Amino acid sequence: MVDEEFSLDELAERSGVSSRTIRYYQSEGVLAAPRREGREARYNLGHLERLELVAELQGRGLKLEAIQSLLERAGKQKTSVTEWLGIDEALRASWTDDHAETMTLAEVHQRLGKRPRRLVGELVDAGLLERQEDGTFLAPSDALLDLTLRLLDAGVSIDVSRSAADLLRRRLSRAADDLVKLFEAETGRSFAGRGSPEEVAAALDVIRPVALDAGGLILAQELERSLRRLAATGTRRSRRS
């Protein structure tokens, strides 16, 4: 049975991709060269499926360079793009149970409990609550709102909590970027075994809960170190006076 073949114009019509773009994909190595029949190019179902896959990946927000790299990686390791897309889903998945929460004013008051009602305005000013056009309130991070209220009960103002969160985010964002670069550089060597989709997914599954524990542990250790240094400095100052 002869495989179904198409001319360039037929492939463009069936795929919804212009002839010019198809030629560009060929020049970039994203699409295999067609079979030649004299001066005419003949494309098959494999070309059509590749164009559909490229369109799907672009729909996920991937640029052509990233798509090309993904296709090359899948080809070298003899794995399907679908497997690597599973890694993509894992990379995009949330690592925490945090979520946005929409509440009515009555529900916000219920959340505050016995705390002063004036705190609603302070929470809005801090960005922990956002007023919506329909009169409801959106908490972009329900977990951060809860942490702020817990700190408030311990005597830490909303302004100090916000400043502390901003400080932590600035410092930890750089650490997170450096960690991801480290994992990426070592993938297939000393991280994620040989770097197959299954091994990368398994490594990510292990890292996810460990990251939460490690972040809390290291932050607590460093706070303890800094507070001890402050205590020692204060003791020396009191002795001098």
Backbone hydrogen bonds, N-H to C=O, Kabsch-Sander energy under -0.5 kcal/mol:
donor,donor_aa,acceptor,acceptor_aa,energy
6,F,43,Y,-3.0
11,L,7,S,-2.5
12,A,8,L,-2.3
13,E,9,D,-2.1
14,R,10,E,-2.5
15,S,11,L,-2.4
16,G,12,A,-1.8
22,I,18,S,-2.3
23,R,19,S,-2.2
24,Y,20,R,-1.9
25,Y,21,T,-2.7
26,Q,22,I,-1.9
27,S,23,R,-2.2
28,E,24,Y,-1.7
29,G,26,Q,-1.2
30,V,25,Y,-2.0
31,L,25,Y,-1.3
35,R,42,R,-2.2
37,E,40,E,-2.9
39,R,37,E,-0.5
40,E,37,E,-1.6
42,R,35,R,-3.4
43,Y,6,F,-3.2
45,L,4,E,-0.6
47,H,44,N,-0.6
48,L,44,N,-1.6
49,E,45,L,-2.9
50,R,46,G,-2.0
51,L,47,H,-2.2
52,E,48,L,-2.0
53,L,49,E,-2.2
54,V,50,R,-2.6
55,A,51,L,-2.2
56,E,52,E,-2.0
57,L,53,L,-2.6
58,Q,54,V,-2.5
59,G,55,A,-1.9
60,R,56,E,-1.0
60,R,57,L,-0.5
61,G,58,Q,-1.5
62,L,57,L,-2.0
67,I,63,K,-2.3
68,Q,64,L,-2.6
69,S,65,E,-2.1
70,L,66,A,-2.3
71,L,67,I,-2.5
72,E,68,Q,-2.3
73,R,69,S,-2.5
74,A,70,L,-2.3
75,G,71,L,-2.0
76,K,72,E,-2.5
77,Q,73,R,-2.2
78,K,75,G,-0.6
79,T,74,A,-2.3
83,E,80,S,-0.5
84,W,80,S,-1.4
85,L,81,V,-2.4
86,G,82,T,-1.4
87,I,83,E,-1.1
88,D,84,W,-1.9
89,E,85,L,-2.3
90,A,86,G,-1.9
91,L,87,I,-2.6
92,R,88,D,-1.7
93,A,89,E,-1.2
101,E,139,A,-2.0
103,M,137,F,-3.2
108,V,104,T,-2.2
109,H,105,L,-2.5
110,Q,106,A,-2.1
111,R,107,E,-2.1
112,L,108,V,-2.0
113,G,109,H,-1.4
115,R,112,L,-1.8
119,L,116,P,-1.4
120,V,117,R,-1.9
121,G,118,R,-0.7
122,E,118,R,-1.2
123,L,119,L,-2.8
124,V,120,V,-2.0
125,D,121,G,-2.6
126,A,122,E,-1.9
127,G,124,V,-1.4
128,L,123,L,-1.9
129,L,123,L,-1.4
130,E,138,L,-2.0
132,Q,136,T,-2.9
135,G,132,Q,-1.9
137,F,103,M,-3.5
138,L,130,E,-2.9
139,A,101,E,-3.4
139,A,137,F,-0.5
142,D,99,H,-2.6
145,L,141,S,-2.0
146,D,142,D,-2.1
147,L,143,A,-2.4
148,T,144,L,-2.3
149,L,145,L,-2.1
150,R,146,D,-2.0
151,L,147,L,-2.5
152,L,148,T,-2.2
153,D,149,L,-1.8
154,A,150,R,-0.8
155,G,152,L,-1.6
156,V,151,L,-2.7
157,S,155,G,-0.6
161,S,157,S,-2.3
162,R,158,I,-2.6
163,S,159,D,-2.4
164,A,160,V,-2.6
165,A,161,S,-2.4
166,D,162,R,-2.6
167,L,163,S,-2.4
168,L,164,A,-2.6
169,R,165,A,-2.5
170,R,166,D,-2.3
171,R,167,L,-2.3
172,L,168,L,-3.2
173,S,169,R,-2.1
174,R,170,R,-1.0
175,A,171,R,-1.5
176,A,172,L,-2.9
177,D,173,S,-2.1
178,D,174,R,-2.3
179,L,175,A,-2.3
180,V,176,A,-2.4
181,K,177,D,-2.1
182,L,178,D,-2.0
183,F,179,L,-2.7
184,E,180,V,-2.6
185,A,181,K,-2.4
186,E,182,L,-1.8
187,T,183,F,-0.8
187,T,184,E,-0.6
188,G,191,F,-2.5
189,R,186,E,-2.4
190,S,186,E,-0.7
191,F,186,E,-1.6
195,G,192,A,-2.9
200,V,196,S,-2.8
201,A,197,P,-2.5
202,A,198,E,-2.2
203,A,199,E,-2.2
204,L,200,V,-2.4
205,D,201,A,-2.1
206,V,202,A,-1.6
207,I,203,A,-2.5
208,R,204,L,-2.3
210,V,206,V,-1.3
211,A,207,I,-3.2
212,L,208,R,-1.2
213,D,209,P,-1.8
214,A,210,V,-3.6
215,G,211,A,-2.5
216,G,212,L,-1.8
217,L,213,D,-2.6
218,I,214,A,-2.9
219,L,215,G,-2.0
220,A,216,G,-2.2
221,Q,217,L,-2.5
222,E,218,I,-2.4
223,L,219,L,-2.4
224,E,220,A,-2.4
225,R,221,Q,-2.3
226,S,222,E,-2.4
227,L,223,L,-2.7
228,R,224,E,-2.2
229,R,225,R,-1.9
230,L,226,S,-2.1
231,A,227,L,-2.6
232,A,228,R,-2.6
233,T,229,R,-2.4
234,G,230,L,-2.6
235,T,231,A,-2.1
236,R,232,A,-2.1
237,R,233,T,-2.2
238,S,234,G,-2.1
239,R,235,T,-1.8
240,R,236,R,-1.9
241,S,237,R,-1.9
